[in-house]
Amino acid sequence: MSKRRRRYLTATMPDGYVKTIGPTSDSFTHYWRIVAELANGKTEVFWGHTRSLAEARKKQAPAAEAARMRGWKSFAFEIAELVETPAPGTPQTD
């Protein structure tokens, strides 16, 4: 029986927001985020991770439908690649 290695994955969004997930042994490759501006002016964020860029892109159409159904003023749908990073608190070696 092979043991899958657990690792941390990090995505950096265009606005500089950094999201780290893990430890995980899943083969996630992309992180997606919806930033929705609600009718009352507040902001709500939805996110997830997928095993391919194509899978992440498939989330955009349901986001547009959710915007119509929920009455969002606007929304931004973004995708970032996940990269393996050291565990939090692990010293960096140069």
C-alpha angles and dihedrals in degrees: 000000000000119000115224115228116243115224144167121247125200133194125192114205124213091256091055097258110146121207121188123189128189170323086257138151092198119113098240114163105173140038121208129196136188116200106193126193106212126216090255092056096255123125127233126190127208123183146168144159132243141195095240143021089243090055090050092049090054088066092067097075093052088048091058090049091049090051091055094043095046097039098240114178089219143331141201120217115200136177128197131181116248116230127192112255135180118271113271110271093024110134114243117235120212 
